[in-house]
Amino acid sequence: MSSTLAQRLADVDARIADAARSAGRDPAELTRIVVTKFHPAQLVVDLAALGVRDVGENRQQEITAERAELADLDGVRWHFIGQVQTKKARAVRAASDAVHSVDRDRLADALHAADPDGNPLDVCVQVNLTDDPGRGGVAPAGTARLAEHIAARCPSLRLRGVMAVAPLGEAPAAAFTRLAASADAVRAVVPDAAWISAGMSGDFAEAIAAGATHLRIGTAITGARPAHG
């Protein structure tokens, strides 16, 4: 195992703790998800040996392959954080403990239909903080209505909160303030849906200040991503 990986993990965790204290928050409230996008499955093994319990993937093919390869690895929760095609909902649900990117009724319905009687799947409503309707996420004005649909129509999904990516070209703090408003709208529907999945390697301090509970951090911990096809 690379000592560099351990050092990067320790450095990021120290920065997270500093940001939490600066915001008047308890670092223990935060869940750090290590995004292993495009890295080999061995990285997850190495991270688990360092005490990492939450990892994230962006692509269905990768999370499916890694879960199969690491079937004997205990104690790790797998978070799917990428866009989900409805036709891949069954595979995503089978490989994930949480899906952060539910942004439309049809996807919620497909994830529920994939295993309606199975263990509840934790999900977040993804909110689009840009003006581009082609980006992933529901518009902020539609957040509560999607939450209502999940709560009423998809009993095998456990609505946990909201997720978003800060837009390029905008101060992250302003974007995350808007996400906090969407989080309030979801909690008005499901009061215990307290997750705010926000903040990546470059902006997690701003996300923490705005109330984020789940941080999705990749390259600051894993290093540069390998080339991929």
C-alpha positions in Angstrom: 0.0 0.0 0.0 1.3 3.5 -0.8 2.3 5.6 2.1 1.4 8.5 -0.1 -2.3 7.4 -0.2 -2.3 7.3 3.6 -0.8 10.8 3.8 -3.2 12.3 1.3 -6.1 10.7 3.2 -4.8 12.1 6.5 -4.2 15.5 5.0 -7.7 15.8 3.6 -9.3 14.5 6.8 -7.4 17.2 8.7 -8.6 19.9 6.3 -12.2 18.6 6.7 -11.9 18.8 10.5 -10.5 22.3 10.3 -13.3 23.4 8.0 -15.9 21.9 10.2 -14.6 23.6 13.3 -14.3 26.9 11.4 -18.0 26.6 10.6 -18.9 25.7 14.2 -19.7 22.1 13.4 -18.6 18.8 14.8 -16.3 16.9 12.3 -18.0 13.7 13.4 -21.2 14.9 11.7 -19.6 14.5 8.3 -19.3 11.5 6.0 -16.3 11.5 3.7 -16.9 9.5 0.6 -13.8 8.6 -1.4 -14.5 8.7 -5.1 -12.4 6.0 -6.9 -13.5 6.8 -10.4 -11.4 5.0 -13.0 -9.0 3.5 -10.5 -8.5 -0.3 -10.1 -10.5 -2.2 -7.5 -7.3 -2.6 -5.5 -7.5 1.0 -4.5 -10.7 0.3 -2.6 -9.0 -2.6 -0.8 -6.1 -0.2 0.2 -8.6 2.5 1.3 -10.5 0.0 3.4 -7.2 -1.0 5.1 -6.8 2.7 6.0 -10.2 2.8 7.6 -12.3 4.2 4.8 -15.9 3.0 5.0 -17.6 5.0 2.2 -16.5 4.9 -1.5 -18.2 6.4 -4.5 -18.4 5.5 -8.2 -19.7 7.4 -11.2 -20.3 4.7 -13.8 -22.5 1.6 -13.6 -20.0 -0.6 -15.3 -17.3 0.2 -12.8 -19.4 -0.2 -9.7 -20.9 -3.5 -10.9 -17.4 -4.9 -11.7 -15.8 -3.7 -8.5 -18.6 -5.1 -6.3 -18.2 -8.4 -8.0 -14.4 -8.4 -7.7 -14.6 -7.3 -4.1 -17.5 -9.5 -3.0 -15.6 -10.6 0.1 -14.7 -7.1 1.2 -16.7 -6.2 4.3 -17.5 -2.9 6.0 -17.5 -0.7 2.9 -20.6 1.2 1.8 -20.9 1.9 -2.0 -22.3 5.2 -3.1 -23.4 5.7 -6.7 -23.0 9.4 -7.6 -23.1 9.5 -11.4 -26.0 10.0 -13.8 -28.2 6.9 -14.1 -29.8 5.7 -17.4 -33.2 4.3 -16.6 -32.3 1.0 -18.4 -29.4 0.6 -16.0 -31.4 1.2 -12.8 -31.5 -2.5 -12.0 -27.7 -2.9 -12.2 -27.1 0.3 -10.3 -29.4 -0.8 -7.5 -27.8 -4.3 -7.3 -24.4 -2.8 -6.8 -25.1 0.3 -4.6 -25.9 1.0 -1.0 -26.9 4.5 -1.8 -27.7 6.4 -5.0 -27.1 10.2 -4.8 -28.4 11.1 -8.3 -32.1 10.5 -8.5 -33.4 13.4 -10.7 -36.7 12.3 -12.2 -39.8 10.2 -11.5 -39.0 7.5 -14.1 -35.6 6.8 -12.5 -37.1 6.6 -9.0 -39.7 4.2 -10.3 -37.1 2.1 -12.1 -34.9 1.8 -9.0 -37.9 0.8 -6.9 -39.1 -1.7 -9.5 -35.7 -3.3 -9.6 -36.2 -4.7 -6.1 -39.5 -3.6 -4.6 -39.4 -6.1 -1.7 -35.6 -5.8 -1.0 -33.7 -3.9 1.6 -34.4 -0.2 1.4 -32.1 1.7 -0.9 -30.8 5.1 0.4 -31.3 7.8 -2.3 -30.8 11.5 -2.7 -32.6 13.9 -5.0 -30.0 15.5 -7.3 -30.6 19.2 -7.7 -29.4 21.1 -10.8 -27.8 24.3 -9.7 -27.1 25.6 -13.2 -29.3 27.3 -15.8 -28.7 24.4 -18.2 -31.7 22.0 -18.2 -29.5 19.4 -19.9 -27.3 19.0 -16.8 -28.1 16.2 -14.4 -30.5 17.1 -11.6 -34.0 18.3 -11.1 -34.6 22.1 -11.1 -34.7 23.5 -7.6 -38.4 24.4 -8.1 -39.2 20.7 -8.7 -37.3 19.3 -5.7 -40.2 19.0 -3.3 -42.5 17.4 -6.0 -39.9 14.7 -6.8 -39.4 14.1 -3.1 -43.2 13.6 -2.7 -43.2 11.2 -5.6 -40.4 9.1 -4.0 -42.0 9.1 -0.6 -45.5 8.2 -1.9 -44.8 5.9 -4.8 -41.4 4.2 -4.1 -41.6 2.5 -0.7 -38.3 0.5 -1.3 -36.4 3.8 -1.6 -35.4 5.6 1.6 -35.1 9.3 0.8 -32.1 10.6 2.6 -31.7 14.2 1.3 -30.2 16.1 -1.6 -27.1 16.1 -3.8 -25.6 18.7 -6.1 -22.4 19.8 -7.9 -21.4 23.4 -7.7 -21.5 25.0 -11.2 -18.2 26.0 -12.8 -17.8 29.8 -13.0 -19.8 30.5 -9.8 -18.7 30.9 -6.3 -19.3 27.5 -4.6 -20.6 29.2 -1.4 -23.5 30.8 -3.3 -24.4 27.6 -5.1 -24.4 25.6 -1.8 -26.6 28.2 -0.2 -29.2 27.5 -2.9 -28.8 23.8 -2.3 -29.5 24.3 1.4 -32.9 25.8 0.4 -33.6 22.7 -1.6 -32.6 20.5 1.4 -35.2 22.4 3.4 -37.8 21.7 0.8 -37.1 18.0 0.9 -37.2 17.9 4.7 -40.6 19.5 4.6 -41.7 16.3 2.8 -39.5 13.8 4.7 -38.4 15.4 8.0 -35.5 13.0 8.6 -34.0 13.4 5.1 -31.0 15.3 6.5 -28.3 14.4 4.0 -26.7 17.2 2.0 -24.3 15.5 -0.4 -22.1 18.4 -1.7 -18.4 19.4 -1.9 -15.6 17.8 -3.8 -11.8 18.1 -3.7 -11.8 21.8 -4.6 -14.8 23.1 -2.7 -15.6 20.9 0.3 -14.8 23.7 2.8 -17.5 25.9 1.3 -19.9 22.9 1.3 -19.3 22.2 5.0 -20.0 25.9 5.8 -23.3 25.6 4.0 -24.3 22.5 5.9 -23.1 19.6 3.8 -23.2 16.2 5.5 -21.6 14.0 2.8 -18.5 15.1 1.0 -17.5 13.4 -2.3 -13.7 13.7 -2.6 -11.7 12.0 -5.3 -8.3 13.3 -6.6 -7.2 15.0 -3.4 -7.1 11.6 -1.9 -6.7 9.1 -4.7 -4.3 11.2 -6.9 -4.5 11.6 -10.6 -7.0 9.3 -12.3 -5.6 6.7 -14.8 -6.3 7.2 -18.5 -9.5 5.6 -19.5 -11.4 4.8 -22.7 
